[in-house]
Amino acid sequence: MLKRVAGRAVARPGMEGPFTQMTERLAVAILSGALPVGALVPNEEGPDGEGAASRTAYREAMRFLAGKGLIEARQRAGTRVAPRESWHMLDPDVLRWSLAVKPDEAFIRDLFELRFMIEPGASRQAAMRHRPEQLAAIRRALEGMERETPYTDANFAFDLAFHEAIFHASGNEALKALVGVVSTTLHWSLRTQSARKPEDFDQPLADHRRLLDAIERRDADGAATLTRILVADALRATLAALRGLDGNSTQLA
């Protein structure tokens, strides 16, 4: 039997139904270690003994999780949890599920290290290549951050839009393909900081404004430097917030 993490499965807002419930429950169980590598995946009778789930939903969930590298079918051995090296850890769904369980500081640092590797380059390219409408999209996102109350979902949405707009302005299709990883990590990171005071937002907002100014001036070096500052500050704030949590990390997913 599987146990729910913090008493519940972690689902995307607005997504319900047997397929989503089964998929989310199994994925979080695998990534939390409740279902260890090599374990037999429970059948469609329901992981918590809560009644039969739809066979169609179960089959769809199995195909979905197999596509993420989390499970594998073995001849005469059933469907089992795949080796960790098979997991598609940068898939946005797998990443979201990973962050839904108790965060591992080493993994968080790995994600921010990845951000350090790719985001300054995206900002550099955006400074050199942006078109007027792309710059306008970055500016609209910043204006939304200035308008909305700090550390709220509305503010977070504009913060995400700001960073996504920079990726799109980079003119690099390979970089744009990584925006899901950055957005998923950033959204989770922002939500860990929901308890911060509004005045704590003054410096991050000023740094975002400076980044926009550097991109507008086509100052590639300045844009890259400011992005490194933003990512470093975000890592410090995230780790500080995590160390102050009570362990119920699914609230942040």
Protein Blocks (a to p, Z undefined) as FASTA:
>chain_A
ZZdeehiacddehiacjklmmmmmmmmmmmnomagghiacddfkopnlnapadfklmmmm
mmmmmmnopaccdehkbpadddfklpcfkbmklmmmmmmmccdfklmmmmmmmmmmmmmm
mmmmmmmmocfklmmmmmmmmmmmmmpcghifklmmmmmmmmmmmmmmnopaklmmmmmm
mmmmmmmmmmmmmmpcfklmmmmmmmmmmmmmmmmnopaklmmmmmmmmmmmmmmmmmmm
mmmpghiamlmZZ
